[in-house]
Amino acid sequence: MAKAKKLTKGQQRRIRANHDKKLQSKTPSKKDKVQWQDDDLGAAQSGVIVSRFGQHADVECTQGNIYRCNLRRSITSLVCGDKVLWRLGKETQHSITGVIEAVHERGSVLSRPDVYDGVKPIAANISQILIVSSVLPAFNSDIIDRYLVAAEQTGITPVIVLNKIDLLDSISQEEQNAITEQLNIYRDIGYQILFASSQSRDGISELREQLAEHTSIFVGQSGVGKSTLVNALMPNLGVLTQEVSQNSGLGQHTTTVARLYHFSEGGDLIDSPGIREFGLWHLTPEQVCNGFIEFEPYIGLCKFRDCKHQADPGCALIAASTEQKISDKRLASFQRILASLDENKLTSRFND
Protein backbone atom coordinates (compact mmCIF):
# COMPACT_ATOMS: atom_id res chain seq x y z
CA MET A 1 0.00 0.00 0.00
CA ALA A 2 1.38 3.42 -0.93
CA LYS A 3 2.21 5.72 1.94
CA ALA A 4 -0.39 8.48 2.44
CA LYS A 5 0.89 11.79 1.16
CA LYS A 6 1.02 14.54 3.73
CA LEU A 7 -1.54 17.27 3.07
CA THR A 8 -0.38 20.80 2.35
CA LYS A 9 -1.37 23.62 4.68
CA GLY A 10 -3.75 24.93 2.01
CA GLN A 11 -5.44 21.54 1.71
CA GLN A 12 -5.76 21.30 5.47
CA ARG A 13 -7.40 24.74 5.62
CA ARG A 14 -9.92 23.78 2.91
CA ILE A 15 -10.76 20.53 4.69
CA ARG A 16 -11.38 22.40 7.97
CA ALA A 17 -13.52 25.00 6.20
CA ASN A 18 -15.64 22.34 4.49
CA HIS A 19 -15.94 20.44 7.77
CA ASP A 20 -17.17 23.57 9.60
CA LYS A 21 -19.64 24.33 6.79
CA LYS A 22 -21.07 20.82 6.99
CA LEU A 23 -21.48 21.13 10.75
CA GLN A 24 -23.35 24.44 10.40
CA SER A 25 -25.68 23.18 7.68
CA LYS A 26 -26.30 19.71 9.08
CA THR A 27 -29.87 18.89 10.11
CA PRO A 28 -29.55 17.60 13.67
CA SER A 29 -30.59 14.03 14.41
CA LYS A 30 -32.52 12.98 17.48
CA LYS A 31 -29.28 12.26 19.32
CA ASP A 32 -27.89 15.65 18.34
CA LYS A 33 -31.06 17.29 19.69
CA VAL A 34 -30.46 15.90 23.18
CA GLN A 35 -30.10 19.02 25.28
CA TRP A 36 -29.56 18.72 29.01
CA GLN A 37 -30.72 21.46 31.34
CA ASP A 38 -29.13 21.80 34.78
CA ASP A 39 -32.37 20.70 36.41
CA ASP A 40 -32.22 17.46 34.40
CA LEU A 41 -28.78 16.52 35.78
CA GLY A 42 -27.50 15.21 39.07
CA ALA A 43 -24.48 16.41 41.03
CA ALA A 44 -21.03 16.50 39.44
CA GLN A 45 -18.94 13.39 40.09
CA SER A 46 -15.58 11.98 39.08
CA GLY A 47 -15.07 9.38 36.38
CA VAL A 48 -12.62 7.98 33.86
CA ILE A 49 -13.09 7.64 30.11
CA VAL A 50 -13.05 3.97 29.16
CA SER A 51 -13.90 4.55 25.49
CA ARG A 52 -14.64 7.38 23.04
CA PHE A 53 -17.18 7.27 20.19
CA GLY A 54 -17.25 10.47 18.13
CA GLN A 55 -19.26 13.01 20.11
CA HIS A 56 -20.04 10.47 22.84
CA ALA A 57 -17.90 8.69 25.41
CA ASP A 58 -18.30 5.90 27.94
CA VAL A 59 -17.54 7.06 31.49
CA GLU A 60 -16.81 4.74 34.39
CA CYS A 61 -17.91 6.12 37.74
CA THR A 62 -16.14 5.46 41.03
CA GLN A 63 -18.58 2.59 41.75
CA GLY A 64 -17.58 0.83 38.53
CA ASN A 65 -20.73 1.40 36.49
CA ILE A 66 -20.34 2.67 32.91
CA TYR A 67 -22.52 5.39 31.35
CA ARG A 68 -22.61 6.76 27.80
CA CYS A 69 -22.46 10.53 27.86
CA ASN A 70 -22.53 13.59 25.64
CA LEU A 71 -19.62 16.04 25.65
CA ARG A 72 -19.93 19.72 26.44
CA ARG A 73 -18.88 21.88 23.50
CA SER A 74 -16.12 23.39 25.62
CA ILE A 75 -14.29 20.02 25.64
CA THR A 76 -11.84 20.13 22.74
CA SER A 77 -9.93 16.91 23.43
CA LEU A 78 -11.02 13.70 25.12
CA VAL A 79 -9.30 10.31 24.93
CA CYS A 80 -9.33 6.97 26.67
CA GLY A 81 -7.84 7.29 30.17
CA ASP A 82 -8.89 10.90 30.73
CA LYS A 83 -10.19 11.72 34.20
CA VAL A 84 -13.33 13.81 34.02
CA LEU A 85 -16.13 15.52 35.89
CA TRP A 86 -19.55 14.42 34.66
CA ARG A 87 -23.22 14.56 35.63
CA LEU A 88 -25.80 11.80 35.39
CA GLY A 89 -29.11 12.65 33.77
CA LYS A 90 -32.29 11.99 35.70
CA GLU A 91 -33.66 10.22 32.63
CA THR A 92 -31.97 8.42 29.72
CA GLN A 93 -32.45 10.24 26.41
CA HIS A 94 -31.82 8.24 23.22
CA SER A 95 -29.35 5.91 25.04
CA ILE A 96 -27.41 8.92 26.42
CA THR A 97 -27.38 8.95 30.22
CA GLY A 98 -25.33 12.00 31.14
CA VAL A 99 -22.96 14.82 30.23
CA ILE A 100 -19.19 15.18 30.56
CA GLU A 101 -18.59 18.67 31.90
CA ALA A 102 -14.79 19.00 32.26
CA VAL A 103 -11.51 17.15 31.83
CA HIS A 104 -8.87 17.10 34.54
CA GLU A 105 -5.29 18.01 33.66
CA ARG A 106 -3.49 14.99 32.22
CA GLY A 107 -0.57 13.44 34.03
CA SER A 108 0.70 12.15 30.68
CA VAL A 109 -0.54 11.84 27.13
CA LEU A 110 0.63 9.67 24.26
CA SER A 111 0.15 11.34 20.87
CA ARG A 112 0.97 10.56 17.27
CA PRO A 113 1.06 12.80 14.17
CA ASP A 114 -1.89 12.64 11.81
CA VAL A 115 -1.97 14.18 8.33
CA TYR A 116 -5.52 15.43 8.89
CA ASP A 117 -5.53 16.42 12.57
CA GLY A 118 -1.90 17.38 13.26
CA VAL A 119 -0.70 15.83 16.51
CA LYS A 120 -3.47 13.52 17.70
CA PRO A 121 -3.73 12.22 21.30
CA ILE A 122 -4.10 8.46 21.63
CA ALA A 123 -4.48 7.91 25.38
CA ALA A 124 -4.01 9.80 28.64
CA ASN A 125 -2.67 9.24 32.15
CA ILE A 126 -0.48 6.28 31.18
CA SER A 127 2.40 5.20 33.42
CA GLN A 128 4.07 2.72 31.07
CA ILE A 129 4.19 1.90 27.36
CA LEU A 130 4.68 -1.73 26.33
CA ILE A 131 6.33 -1.74 22.91
CA VAL A 132 5.34 -5.06 21.37
CA SER A 133 7.40 -6.60 18.60
CA SER A 134 7.38 -10.20 17.47
CA VAL A 135 9.27 -12.95 15.74
CA LEU A 136 6.69 -12.82 12.91
CA PRO A 137 5.98 -10.51 11.16
CA ALA A 138 9.70 -9.81 10.88
CA PHE A 139 11.31 -8.20 13.93
CA ASN A 140 11.76 -4.47 13.16
CA SER A 141 14.08 -2.47 15.42
CA ASP A 142 13.43 0.78 13.51
CA ILE A 143 9.80 0.74 14.61
CA ILE A 144 10.86 0.00 18.19
CA ASP A 145 13.25 2.98 18.06
CA ARG A 146 10.44 5.26 16.91
CA TYR A 147 8.25 4.18 19.81
CA LEU A 148 11.16 4.66 22.22
CA VAL A 149 11.61 8.23 20.96
CA ALA A 150 7.89 8.87 21.44
CA ALA A 151 7.98 7.38 24.95
CA GLU A 152 11.01 9.42 25.97
CA GLN A 153 9.28 12.59 24.74
CA THR A 154 6.30 11.94 27.01
CA GLY A 155 8.29 10.79 30.02
CA ILE A 156 6.31 7.51 30.08
CA THR A 157 8.37 4.44 30.98
CA PRO A 158 8.82 2.10 27.97
CA VAL A 159 9.07 -1.69 28.26
CA ILE A 160 9.98 -3.80 25.20
CA VAL A 161 8.04 -7.05 24.72
CA LEU A 162 9.14 -9.71 22.24
CA ASN A 163 5.99 -11.67 21.45
CA LYS A 164 5.40 -15.01 19.66
CA ILE A 165 8.60 -16.55 21.03
CA ASP A 166 7.06 -19.97 20.29
CA LEU A 167 7.89 -19.21 16.63
CA LEU A 168 11.62 -18.76 17.17
CA ASP A 169 12.34 -22.23 15.80
CA SER A 170 10.56 -21.31 12.56
CA ILE A 171 13.13 -18.66 11.62
CA SER A 172 16.79 -19.09 10.72
CA GLN A 173 19.60 -19.09 13.26
CA GLU A 174 20.91 -15.92 11.63
CA GLU A 175 17.59 -14.17 12.23
CA GLN A 176 17.51 -15.41 15.83
CA ASN A 177 21.02 -14.07 16.42
CA ALA A 178 20.06 -10.69 14.95
CA ILE A 179 17.08 -10.41 17.31
CA THR A 180 19.21 -11.39 20.32
CA GLU A 181 21.90 -8.88 19.38
CA GLN A 182 19.39 -6.04 19.01
CA LEU A 183 17.63 -6.85 22.29
CA ASN A 184 21.01 -6.90 24.05
CA ILE A 185 21.62 -3.38 22.74
CA TYR A 186 18.36 -2.20 24.32
CA ARG A 187 19.16 -4.02 27.55
CA ASP A 188 22.63 -2.42 27.74
CA ILE A 189 21.05 1.02 27.32
CA GLY A 190 18.82 0.27 30.31
CA TYR A 191 15.50 -0.75 28.79
CA GLN A 192 13.55 -3.63 30.29
CA ILE A 193 12.92 -6.62 27.98
CA LEU A 194 10.10 -9.15 28.41
CA PHE A 195 9.39 -12.31 26.39
CA ALA A 196 5.92 -13.72 25.82
CA SER A 197 3.81 -16.18 23.87
CA SER A 198 0.05 -16.48 24.08
CA GLN A 199 0.29 -19.92 22.45
CA SER A 200 2.76 -21.53 24.86
CA ARG A 201 1.80 -19.18 27.73
CA ASP A 202 5.49 -18.43 28.31
CA GLY A 203 5.99 -15.08 30.01
CA ILE A 204 2.27 -14.35 30.53
CA SER A 205 2.49 -14.39 34.34
CA GLU A 206 5.59 -12.14 34.26
CA LEU A 207 3.77 -9.77 31.91
CA ARG A 208 0.75 -9.69 34.19
CA GLU A 209 3.02 -8.78 37.14
CA GLN A 210 4.56 -5.98 35.07
CA LEU A 211 1.11 -4.55 34.34
CA ALA A 212 -0.05 -4.54 37.97
CA GLU A 213 -0.35 -1.13 39.61
CA HIS A 214 0.15 0.65 36.26
CA THR A 215 -2.02 2.15 33.57
CA SER A 216 -0.40 0.67 30.48
CA ILE A 217 -0.81 0.76 26.72
CA PHE A 218 0.39 -1.75 24.13
CA VAL A 219 1.86 -0.22 20.99
CA GLY A 220 3.41 -1.83 17.93
CA GLN A 221 2.79 -2.51 14.26
CA SER A 222 -0.20 -4.59 13.23
CA GLY A 223 0.21 -8.34 13.44
CA VAL A 224 2.64 -8.46 16.37
CA GLY A 225 -0.08 -9.94 18.58
CA LYS A 226 -1.23 -7.11 20.83
CA SER A 227 -4.86 -8.24 20.89
CA THR A 228 -3.80 -11.87 21.29
CA LEU A 229 -1.80 -10.88 24.37
CA VAL A 230 -4.84 -9.03 25.73
CA ASN A 231 -6.87 -12.23 25.24
CA ALA A 232 -4.21 -14.22 27.10
CA LEU A 233 -4.11 -11.70 29.94
CA MET A 234 -7.90 -11.24 30.09
CA PRO A 235 -9.47 -14.39 28.57
CA ASN A 236 -13.00 -13.37 29.59
CA LEU A 237 -12.92 -10.33 27.30
CA GLY A 238 -12.72 -12.25 24.02
CA VAL A 239 -11.00 -9.42 22.13
CA LEU A 240 -11.07 -10.18 18.40
CA THR A 241 -7.82 -11.15 16.68
CA GLN A 242 -6.84 -11.71 13.07
CA GLU A 243 -4.08 -13.72 11.48
CA VAL A 244 -1.13 -12.11 9.74
CA SER A 245 -1.98 -11.54 6.07
CA GLN A 246 -0.60 -14.37 3.96
CA ASN A 247 -0.22 -12.06 0.96
CA SER A 248 1.59 -9.09 2.49
CA GLY A 249 3.12 -10.56 5.63
CA LEU A 250 1.69 -7.52 7.45
CA GLY A 251 -0.73 -7.70 10.30
CA GLN A 252 -4.38 -6.80 9.97
CA HIS A 253 -5.95 -4.23 12.27
CA THR A 254 -8.21 -5.81 14.89
CA THR A 255 -8.99 -3.19 17.55
CA THR A 256 -11.11 -0.37 16.10
CA VAL A 257 -11.81 1.72 19.20
CA ALA A 258 -9.47 2.37 22.12
CA ARG A 259 -10.80 0.95 25.39
CA LEU A 260 -9.63 0.79 29.00
CA TYR A 261 -9.74 -2.53 30.84
CA HIS A 262 -9.06 -3.42 34.48
CA PHE A 263 -6.97 -6.36 35.68
CA SER A 264 -8.41 -8.30 38.60
CA GLU A 265 -4.92 -8.38 40.15
CA GLY A 266 -4.60 -4.59 39.84
CA GLY A 267 -3.60 -2.26 37.05
CA ASP A 268 -5.32 -0.99 33.92
CA LEU A 269 -4.70 -1.56 30.23
CA ILE A 270 -5.69 0.70 27.33
CA ASP A 271 -6.11 -1.39 24.18
CA SER A 272 -5.74 0.93 21.20
CA PRO A 273 -6.04 0.54 17.42
CA GLY A 274 -2.93 -0.87 15.72
CA ILE A 275 -0.57 1.57 14.03
CA ARG A 276 1.41 0.41 11.02
CA GLU A 277 3.76 3.39 11.07
CA PHE A 278 4.47 5.70 13.95
CA GLY A 279 5.60 8.94 12.31
CA LEU A 280 7.82 11.41 14.12
CA TRP A 281 7.67 14.22 11.57
CA HIS A 282 6.19 16.59 14.15
CA LEU A 283 9.41 16.44 16.22
CA THR A 284 12.56 18.50 15.78
CA PRO A 285 15.94 16.80 15.18
CA GLU A 286 16.93 17.83 18.71
CA GLN A 287 13.87 16.11 20.18
CA VAL A 288 14.60 12.95 18.21
CA CYS A 289 18.22 13.04 19.40
CA ASN A 290 17.05 13.32 23.00
CA GLY A 291 14.90 10.23 22.41
CA PHE A 292 18.10 8.19 21.96
CA ILE A 293 19.03 8.38 25.63
CA GLU A 294 22.51 6.86 25.25
CA PHE A 295 23.50 9.80 22.99
CA GLU A 296 23.17 12.29 25.88
CA PRO A 297 26.91 12.38 26.86
CA TYR A 298 27.84 13.38 23.28
CA ILE A 299 25.15 15.98 22.55
CA GLY A 300 26.73 19.40 22.00
CA LEU A 301 30.23 18.05 21.41
CA CYS A 302 30.14 18.07 17.59
CA LYS A 303 32.65 20.33 15.82
CA PHE A 304 29.90 22.33 14.13
CA ARG A 305 26.77 23.56 15.88
CA ASP A 306 24.59 22.74 12.85
CA CYS A 307 25.92 19.18 12.58
CA LYS A 308 23.41 16.91 10.82
CA HIS A 309 24.97 13.74 12.29
CA GLN A 310 25.14 12.13 8.84
CA ALA A 311 28.64 12.39 7.34
CA ASP A 312 29.59 15.72 8.92
CA PRO A 313 33.25 16.16 9.90
CA GLY A 314 33.80 16.26 13.63
CA CYS A 315 30.46 14.64 14.50
CA ALA A 316 30.65 13.46 18.11
CA LEU A 317 28.01 10.76 17.54
CA ILE A 318 29.85 9.24 14.60
CA ALA A 319 33.09 9.30 16.62
CA ALA A 320 31.35 7.59 19.55
CA SER A 321 30.02 4.92 17.20
CA THR A 322 33.47 4.36 15.68
CA GLU A 323 34.87 3.93 19.18
CA GLN A 324 31.99 1.50 19.99
CA LYS A 325 30.71 3.74 22.77
CA ILE A 326 27.28 3.74 21.16
CA SER A 327 25.72 1.16 18.85
CA ASP A 328 26.28 1.73 15.14
CA LYS A 329 22.85 0.16 14.53
CA ARG A 330 21.16 2.70 16.79
CA LEU A 331 23.09 5.54 15.12
CA ALA A 332 21.98 4.29 11.70
CA SER A 333 18.37 4.13 12.91
CA PHE A 334 18.67 7.68 14.26
CA GLN A 335 20.05 8.87 10.92
CA ARG A 336 17.15 7.26 9.04
CA ILE A 337 14.65 9.04 11.29
CA LEU A 338 16.40 12.37 10.69
CA ALA A 339 16.34 11.73 6.94
CA SER A 340 12.60 11.04 7.11
CA LEU A 341 12.08 14.38 8.88
CA ASP A 342 13.93 16.19 6.07
CA GLU A 343 11.88 14.37 3.42
CA ASN A 344 8.62 15.50 5.02
CA LYS A 345 9.83 19.11 5.25
CA LEU A 346 10.85 19.10 1.57
CA THR A 347 7.49 17.63 0.56
CA SER A 348 5.65 20.27 2.62
CA ARG A 349 7.62 23.16 1.07
CA PHE A 350 7.08 21.79 -2.46
CA ASN A 351 3.33 21.38 -2.01
CA ASP A 352 2.83 24.75 -0.34
Disulfide bonds with the S-S distance in Angstrom:
none
